[in-house]
């Protein structure tokens, strides 16, 4: 009984292209025929052609049945899976080490930031104390309210009348450094 290409591929466990490569013009003329059914043309191989193809595929140490093929694929797949799993486990361990290092450096950065903030706070407090002590010891004209607020710029005063320039201490956060 003749067989179709699909039946041969299933039985031999090879692709249709592999079977087509083994069929030369002489083989096709003797053993292959086209059958039209339901508007579809199929290639059928006669029993003699089937025996020749079977001999070729069996002699080349190909897998003969689907059962053996699936077992062979399972073993290969299993060994590939094991290798891939080992590789992924190594990568995972390496990533865990990297995450651990990053967490340590992040913790150190938080600690340094906290120390810097505390240092800035204590420096600001010391600066405020120094400013309070310097301004309390030397009262300036700007600290006391003006008694004569009605003075005009054009009126001569003692400072600009003599033509001398008087400097008043500047106020501010670092005013004590400018003296």
Residue pairs with C-beta under 8 A, 6 or more apart in sequence:
1 47
2 33
2 44
2 45
2 46
2 47
2 50
3 11
3 44
3 45
3 50
4 42
4 43
4 44
4 45
5 16
5 19
5 42
5 43
5 45
6 16
8 19
8 45
8 50
8 53
9 15
9 16
9 19
10 66
11 54
11 64
11 65
12 18
12 19
12 53
12 54
12 57
12 62
12 64
13 62
13 63
13 64
13 65
13 66
13 68
13 69
14 57
14 62
19 53
22 53
22 56
23 32
27 49
27 52
30 46
30 48
30 49
31 45
31 46
31 48
31 49
31 50
31 52
32 43
32 44
32 45
32 46
32 49
33 43
33 44
33 46
34 41
34 42
34 43
34 44
35 41
35 42
35 43
35 44
36 42
45 53
57 64
58 64
63 69
63 72
127 173
127 174
130 176
131 173
131 175
131 176
134 175
134 176
135 143
135 171
138 169
140 168
140 169
141 168
142 168
142 171
151 157
159 165
159 166
169 175
169 179
170 178
